[in-house]
Amino acid sequence: LYALAAVVWALCFVSLWRSRQAELAFRWGVGPGTSAAAAAATDLITPEASMAGEPTRPNFVGRSRVSEVTGEVELYIPTTEWAARLSVSYVLTAASLSLPVAVMIVSLNLQGYITEEARSV
């Protein structure tokens, strides 16, 4: 029953958020059909502005190179650096999750849910 209510709530929330997002985009002038100049005036980046050569993430730090496809200068992260960052992220995530899992196992063990009889079955 709870899961059904959660699913209904999530569907309603998403549909209401889409309409609110469209309303705000129209009010701020950053929706489809607006110019890159209007998007720059409101300090928001839209797909149209991104296609105009503006960065999609202003805080992105990378190395400059000439694109083989478009011939324009673009920012990129080398594969080795990207893999290193991803590895660090995985290690930190695993470390962060290990403490709650350990607490859960100890808690279940102390409550008697994990016993010798359960292990042998």
KEDRENGU-532549 format. One line per 10 residues: their letters; for each residue x negated, y, z negated of N, C-alpha, C, O. Coordinates in steps of 0.1 Angstrom, whole numbers, m for minus. Each point is the difference from the previous one (the first is absolute). Example, Ala and Ser with C-alpha at 12.3 -4.5 7.8 and 13.67 -1.06 7.14 Angstrom:
BEGIN
as> m132:m57:m78:9:12:0:m9:12:0:m10:0:m7 | 14:11:14:m9:11:0:8:11:m8:m5:11:m1
***
This chain:
BEGIN
lyalaavvwa> m8:m12:0:8:12:0:m9:13:0:3:9:7 | m13:m10:m15:m9:12:m1:m7:2:13:m2:11:5 | m3:m22:1:m7:1:13:9:6:11:m5:8:8 | 17:m12:m8:10:5:10:2:15:m2:0:7:9 | 1:m3:m22:2:14:m3:m13:8:5:1:11:5 | m13:m17:m8:m12:7:4:m1:1:15:m5:11:5 | 9:m21:3:0:1:14:9:11:5:m3:7:9 | 16:m7:m14:9:10:4:m5:14:m3:1:9:8 | m7:m7:m20:m5:13:m4:m11:4:10:m1:11:4 | m8:m20:m1:m11:3:9:5:4:14:m5:9:6
lcfvslwrsr> 15:m16:m1:5:3:13:7:14:0:m2:8:9 | 9:m5:m19:6:13:m1:m10:11:m2:1:11:6 | m11:m14:m14:m11:10:m2:m7:4:13:m2:11:3 | m1:m22:5:m8:2:12:9:8:10:m5:10:7 | 18:m13:m6:8:7:10:2:15:m5:1:9:9 | 1:m7:m22:2:14:m5:m13:8:2:0:11:3 | m12:m18:m5:m12:7:2:m3:4:14:m5:10:3 | 9:m19:6:m2:3:15:8:13:3:m5:8:8 | 17:m7:m12:8:12:3:m5:12:m7:0:11:6 | m5:m12:m18:m7:11:m7:m12:4:7:m3:12:2
qaelafrwgv> m5:m21:3:m12:2:7:3:8:13:m7:9:4 | 17:m13:3:4:6:13:5:15:m3:m3:9:7 | 10:m8:m18:5:14:m4:m12:9:m3:0:11:5 | m10:m16:m13:m11:8:m3:m9:3:12:m5:11:1 | 3:m21:8:m7:3:12:6:10:9:m7:9:5 | 20:m9:m4:7:10:7:m1:14:m6:m3:10:7 | 4:m10:m20:m1:13:m7:m14:6:1:m1:12:1 | m9:m20:m2:m14:5:0:m5:1:15:m11:6:2 | 18:m11:7:m4:2:14:m11:m10:4:m9:4:8 | 8:m16:m13:m11:m9:3:5:m13:6:m8:m9:1
gpgtsaaaaa> 20:9:3:6:m13:5:m4:m1:15:m8:8:5 | 13:m19:1:m3:m2:15:5:12:8:11:6:m3 | m19:m2:13:4:11:8:m6:14:m4:2:10:7 | m9:m10:m19:m6:13:m4:m14:0:5:m6:m10:3 | 1:22:m2:m13:2:5:m11:m2:m10:3:0:m12 | m15:m2:16:m11:m2:m9:m3:13:m7:m4:0:m12 | 7:12:18:m2:12:m7:10:2:m12:m4:5:m10 | 16:m10:12:10:1:m11:m5:m9:m11:2:3:m12 | m7:m15:15:m5:m9:m10:m12:5:m7:m1:m1:m13 | m8:8:20:m11:6:m6:4:11:m10:m7:3:m10
atdlitpeas> 17:5:14:5:11:m8:5:m5:m13:0:7:m10 | 6:m19:9:5:m5:m12:m10:m9:m7:3:m6:m11 | m15:4:16:m11:m8:m6:4:m15:m1:m5:m7:m9 | 14:3:18:3:m14:0:m4:m6:14:0:7:10 | m5:m19:m10:m5:m7:12:11:m9:5:5:m9:m7 | m1:11:20:10:m9:6:m7:m8:11:m12:3:4 | 18:m13:1:m6:m8:11:m3:9:12:m10:m2:7 | 18:12:m4:m2:9:11:m13:8:m3:m8:1:9 | 6:4:m21:m12:7:m3:m12:m9:0:m11:4:4 | 13:m16:m8:m11:m10:1:m5:m2:14:m12:m1:3
mageptrpnf> 21:0:6:m3:m2:14:m7:12:6:m6:m1:11 | 8:13:m17:m6:12:5:m14:1:m4:m6:11:3 | 0:m21:m9:m14:0:m4:m2:4:m15:m12:1:m4 | 22:2:m3:m2:3:m14:m1:m13:m8:5:m10:3 | m13:10:m14:m2:m12:m8:13:m4:m7:8:9:m4 | m6:m22:3:12:m4:m7:m2:0:m15:10:1:m7 | m22:m2:2:m3:1:m14:m12:10:m2:m11:m4:3 | 14:16:m7:m10:10:m2:m11:m4:m9:m12:4:1 | 14:m13:m11:m10:m4:m10:m8:m12:5:m8:m5:m8 | 11:0:20:m8:m11:5:m14:4:3:m3:10:7
vgrsrvsevt> m7:m18:m12:m14:2:3:m5:m12:8:1:m11:m4 | m7:15:15:m6:m11:9:m11:6:8:m4:11:m1 | m1:m20:10:m11:5:9:6:3:13:10:m6:5 | m15:16:2:5:5:13:m6:m9:11:m12:m4:m1 | 20:1:11:m5:m7:11:9:3:12:12:5:m2 | m16:m7:14:8:2:12:8:m12:3:m6:m11:1 | 19:12:0:8:m11:3:m2:m5:14:m1:7:10 | 0:m21:m9:m2:m6:13:13:1:9:m1:m1:12 | 12:3:m19:13:0:7:3:14:5:3:2:12 | m3:7:m21:4:14:4:m11:9:3:2:11:6
gevelyiptt> m14:m14:m10:m12:9:2:0:12:m10:m9:8:2 | 18:m8:m12:0:11:m10:m8:m5:m12:m2:m12:m3 | m2:22:m5:m7:m3:m12:11:m4:m11:10:7:m1 | m13:m18:m6:9:m5:m10:m8:m4:m12:m12:m2:1 | 18:1:m13:m6:m5:m12:3:m15:m1:11:m4:3 | m21:m3:m8:2:m14:m2:m9:m5:m12:m9:7:m4 | 13:m19:m1:m8:m6:m10:m6:m13:6:7:m8:5 | m20:6:m6:m6:m12:5:6:m13:m7:4:1:m11 | m4:m11:18:6:m13:m5:m6:m4:m13:7:m5:m9 | m20:6:8:m7:m5:m12:4:9:m12:3:m6:m11
ewaarlsvsy> m2:19:13:4:8:m11:15:m2:m4:3:0:m12 | 5:m2:22:14:m3:m2:2:m13:m8:8:m1:m9 | m16:m10:13:0:m12:m7:m4:1:m14:5:m6:m9 | m16:14:6:m5:2:m13:11:7:m9:2:m4:m11 | 4:14:16:11:7:m7:12:m9:m3:5:0:m11 | m2:m9:21:11:m9:m2:m4:m11:m11:9:m3:m8 | m21:m1:8:m5:m10:m10:1:6:m14:4:m7:m9 | m9:19:8:1:7:m13:14:1:m5:3:m2:m12 | 6:5:21:14:1:m3:6:m13:m5:7:m1:m10 | m11:m10:17:5:m13:m4:m6:m4:m14:7:m6:m8
vltaaslslp> m20:9:6:m6:m4:m13:7:8:m12:3:m6:m10 | m1:19:12:7:8:m10:14:m4:m2:5:0:m12 | 2:m4:22:14:m5:m1:0:m13:m8:8:m2:m9 | m17:m7:12:m1:m13:m7:m3:2:m15:6:m6:m8 | m16:15:6:m3:3:m14:11:6:m8:2:m3:m11 | 6:12:18:11:6:m7:11:m10:m3:7:1:m10 | m5:m11:19:10:m10:m2:m4:m11:m10:9:m7:m5 | m22:5:3:m4:m11:m9:4:2:m14:3:m9:m7 | m3:22:2:4:2:m14:14:m3:m3:3:m7:m9 | 7:12:17:14:m4:m2:2:m15:1:8:m6:m7
vavmivslnl> m14:m1:17:2:m14:1:m6:m7:m12:6:m10:m5 | m17:14:0:m6:m6:m12:9:2:m12:2:m9:m8 | 3:21:6:10:3:m11:12:m9:1:5:m5:m10 | 0:3:22:12:m8:2:m3:m15:m3:8:m6:m7 | m19:1:11:m4:m14:m3:m2:m2:m15:5:m10:m6 | m11:20:m1:m2:m1:m14:13:1:m7:3:m8:m10 | 6:17:14:13:1:m6:8:m13:2:7:m4:m10 | m6:m1:22:7:m13:2:m6:m11:m9:8:m9:m5 | m21:8:4:m6:m10:m8:3:2:m15:3:m10:m6 | m3:22:1:3:2:m14:15:m2:m3:4:m4:m11
qgyiteears> 5:5:21:14:m2:m2:3:m15:1:11:m4:m3 | m20:m4:8:2:m15:0:5:m5:14:3:m12:1 | m3:21:9:5:m5:13:m11:m8:7:4:m9:8 | m16:11:m11:m11:m7:6:m5:m10:m11:m6:5:m10 | 8:m17:12:m4:m10:m10:m7:m12:6:m1:0:13 | m5:m9:m20:m7:m11:5:10:m9:8:m4:m6:10 | 17:4:m15:9:m8:6:4:5:14:1:m7:10 | 0:21:m9:3:6:13:m11:m2:10:2:m1:12 | m15:1:m17:m11:m1:9:m1:m14:6:m5:m2:11 | 9:m8:m19:m1:m14:5:11:m4:9:m2:m10:7
v> 12:18:m6:12:m4:9:m3:4:14:9:m2:9
***
